[in-house]
Amino acid sequence: MGQFELDGHEVVDRDVKATGNGAHVYVPKRWLGEDVKVVRVSDRGSDDE
């Protein structure tokens, strides 16, 4: 696993949910219009995208 350093204001820990042909993560509504980063921290051994 790589190591990353990010400066930010708030962190949420969420599960990714299936939607259509992709997936999504819910974040607080007050984050609308904000710049965010998503980091995958687990690896189930699959390279599927």
Residue pairs with C-beta under 8 A, 6 or more apart in sequence:
1 41
1 43
4 39
6 37
6 39
8 37
12 27
12 28
14 25
14 26
14 27
15 25
16 23
16 24
16 25
17 23
17 24
17 25
17 26
25 38
27 36
